[in-house]
Amino acid sequence: MGRIPEVLIMPLFLSIIYTILVGIGTAIGALFGYAFGRETKQTMSWIKKGIAGILGILLMWVVLWGANDLLGNPITATLATHKVKAYVAEKYPELDLEVGKASYNFKFKTYGVSVSSKTSIDTHFTIEYKKGRIKYDEYESYVQGKFNTRRRLEEACTKEVISLLSKIPQLENNTAMVNFVDPERLEESEREALEKNIVLDMPFNKEVTSSMLISIRAELKDITPRNLENILKESHSLLKREGYEFKNYGLFSDTQEALVMIDNVTSEDMANGQLLKALEEANQNVNSEGSSGMSAMIRRKEK
């Protein structure tokens, strides 16, 4: 049996919770009717009525507790919103920030409040509230740490290269992805240059692509080493002509016939024949790794 798609998990979960709550509500109604209905003393003793009433109250408490734990409550949400507004006004008085309404996260039992700037496209973050205090503030990592800026630049670059790569045969329907290289994998001078070049709210420019890697994704029918090499070389040549200087290239294809995963290919790997060599080894069901960090895997699936 296959896994349940993630998009169906939450509706299914909420349906189950709803069914349980309806069942408990029905039980509460029955117990209260049993305890406080117009029954004669011959059909029900006061002891039985008392027990039924207590059970009904206990079940009602369980429902309220469960609803608060799973869905939160409007009183705490309002308190969270006011608390965050006061926190933002005190900590970021120089920023032109808007504070949204709190929303409950049942997984972490916290209330999240979205905060954004009216004038800065990259200034948006979440502040988490729990048990009367501010639990976490994303500003330092998402805004000061330029996570939002990097992600926006990645998305802008991805949109451009998908359009360019679609001109290459076999990549007409590509879904390429562009990401900044993990700073830990950069030389110190490269990290310093990247930090200097990325500025809050900056427009995308191709200079930053020297610190990016690209993964080209497409459903390929021809997965011979020579064809895979040609696709990467054509992609590199086209993007270089257009001013993109990606640090590494990757190629991914997953079809009913085969799985192809090629990572960390440099322009040097393409020029000196190491790419083709690695692909030929991978074609023989040998996971290939180059000295530059390049890796290649080709797996044909059993029909």
TAFENLIN-V796551 format. One record per residue. N is the residue number from 1. RES is the residue in one letter. BURIAL is # if it has 9 or more other C-alpha atoms within 8 Angstrom, else .. D_FIRST is the distance of its C-alpha to the first C-alpha in whole Angstrom. Layout:
[[N	RES	BURIAL	D_FIRST] [N	RES	BURIAL	D_FIRST]]
This chain:
[[1	M	.	0] [2	G	.	4] [3	R	.	7] [4	I	.	9] [5	P	.	12] [6	E	.	15] [7	V	.	17] [8	L	.	16] [9	I	#	16] [10	M	.	19] [11	P	.	20] [12	L	.	17] [13	F	.	19] [14	L	.	22] [15	S	.	21] [16	I	.	20] [17	I	.	24] [18	Y	.	26] [19	T	.	25] [20	I	.	26] [21	L	#	29] [22	V	.	30] [23	G	.	29] [24	I	#	31] [25	G	#	34] [26	T	.	34] [27	A	#	35] [28	I	#	38] [29	G	#	39] [30	A	.	39] [31	L	#	41] [32	F	#	43] [33	G	.	44] [34	Y	#	45] [35	A	#	47] [36	F	#	49] [37	G	.	49] [38	R	.	52] [39	E	.	52] [40	T	.	55] [41	K	.	56] [42	Q	.	56] [43	T	.	52] [44	M	#	51] [45	S	.	53] [46	W	.	53] [47	I	.	51] [48	K	#	48] [49	K	#	48] [50	G	#	49] [51	I	#	46] [52	A	#	44] [53	G	#	45] [54	I	.	44] [55	L	#	40] [56	G	#	40] [57	I	#	42] [58	L	.	39] [59	L	#	36] [60	M	#	38] [61	W	.	38] [62	V	.	34] [63	V	#	33] [64	L	.	36] [65	W	.	35] [66	G	.	31] [67	A	#	32] [68	N	#	34] [69	D	#	32] [70	L	.	29] [71	L	#	31] [72	G	#	34] [73	N	.	37] [74	P	.	40] [75	I	.	43] [76	T	.	41] [77	A	#	40] [78	T	#	44] [79	L	.	45] [80	A	#	43] [81	T	#	44] [82	H	.	47] [83	K	#	47] [84	V	#	45] [85	K	#	48] [86	A	.	51] [87	Y	.	49] [88	V	#	49] [89	A	.	53] [90	E	.	54] [91	K	.	52] [92	Y	.	52] [93	P	.	55] [94	E	.	56] [95	L	.	52] [96	D	.	52] [97	L	#	49] [98	E	.	47] [99	V	#	45] [100	G	.	42] [101	K	#	41] [102	A	#	39] [103	S	.	35] [104	Y	#	33] [105	N	#	30] [106	F	#	28] [107	K	.	26] [108	F	.	30] [109	K	#	32] [110	T	#	34] [111	Y	#	36] [112	G	#	36] [113	V	#	39] [114	S	#	39] [115	V	#	42] [116	S	#	44] [117	S	#	47] [118	K	.	49] [119	T	.	50] [120	S	.	48] [121	I	.	45] [122	D	#	43] [123	T	#	44] [124	H	#	41] [125	F	#	40] [126	T	#	38] [127	I	#	40] [128	E	#	38] [129	Y	#	40] [130	K	#	39] [131	K	.	41] [132	G	.	44] [133	R	.	44] [134	I	#	43] [135	K	.	40] [136	Y	.	40] [137	D	#	41] [138	E	#	40] [139	Y	#	43] [140	E	.	44] [141	S	#	41] [142	Y	#	40] [143	V	#	43] [144	Q	.	46] [145	G	.	43] [146	K	#	43] [147	F	#	39] [148	N	#	39] [149	T	#	42] [150	R	#	40] [151	R	#	37] [152	R	.	39] [153	L	#	40] [154	E	#	37] [155	E	#	36] [156	A	#	39] [157	C	#	39] [158	T	#	36] [159	K	.	37] [160	E	.	40] [161	V	#	38] [162	I	#	35] [163	S	.	38] [164	L	#	40] [165	L	#	38] [166	S	#	37] [167	K	.	40] [168	I	#	39] [169	P	.	37] [170	Q	.	34] [171	L	#	33] [172	E	#	34] [173	N	.	31] [174	N	#	30] [175	T	.	29] [176	A	#	31] [177	M	#	31] [178	V	#	34] [179	N	#	35] [180	F	#	38] [181	V	#	38] [182	D	.	37] [183	P	.	41] [184	E	.	40] [185	R	.	40] [186	L	#	44] [187	E	.	47] [188	E	.	49] [189	S	.	51] [190	E	#	48] [191	R	#	47] [192	E	.	50] [193	A	.	50] [194	L	#	47] [195	E	.	48] [196	K	.	51] [197	N	.	50] [198	I	#	47] [199	V	.	49] [200	L	.	48] [201	D	.	47] [202	M	.	48] [203	P	.	47] [204	F	.	45] [205	N	.	47] [206	K	.	46] [207	E	.	48] [208	V	#	45] [209	T	#	43] [210	S	#	45] [211	S	#	43] [212	M	#	39] [213	L	#	37] [214	I	#	35] [215	S	#	31] [216	I	#	31] [217	R	#	28] [218	A	#	28] [219	E	.	26] [220	L	#	28] [221	K	.	28] [222	D	.	31] [223	I	.	30] [224	T	.	33] [225	P	#	35] [226	R	.	38] [227	N	#	36] [228	L	#	34] [229	E	#	38] [230	N	.	39] [231	I	.	37] [232	L	#	37] [233	K	#	41] [234	E	#	41] [235	S	#	40] [236	H	#	42] [237	S	.	45] [238	L	#	44] [239	L	#	43] [240	K	#	46] [241	R	.	49] [242	E	.	47] [243	G	.	48] [244	Y	#	45] [245	E	#	45] [246	F	#	42] [247	K	#	42] [248	N	#	38] [249	Y	#	36] [250	G	#	33] [251	L	#	31] [252	F	#	27] [253	S	#	25] [254	D	#	21] [255	T	.	21] [256	Q	.	19] [257	E	#	22] [258	A	#	22] [259	L	#	22] [260	V	#	26] [261	M	#	27] [262	I	#	30] [263	D	#	32] [264	N	#	35] [265	V	#	37] [266	T	#	41] [267	S	.	44] [268	E	.	45] [269	D	#	42] [270	M	#	43] [271	A	.	46] [272	N	.	47] [273	G	.	44] [274	Q	#	42] [275	L	#	39] [276	L	#	39] [277	K	.	40] [278	A	#	37] [279	L	#	35] [280	E	#	36] [281	E	#	35] [282	A	#	32] [283	N	#	31] [284	Q	.	32] [285	N	#	29] [286	V	.	31] [287	N	#	30] [288	S	#	34] [289	E	#	35] [290	G	#	39] [291	S	.	42] [292	S	.	41] [293	G	.	38] [294	M	#	36] [295	S	#	33] [296	A	#	31] [297	M	#	28] [298	I	#	27] [299	R	#	24] [300	R	.	23] [301	K	.	20] [302	E	.	19] [303	K	.	19]]
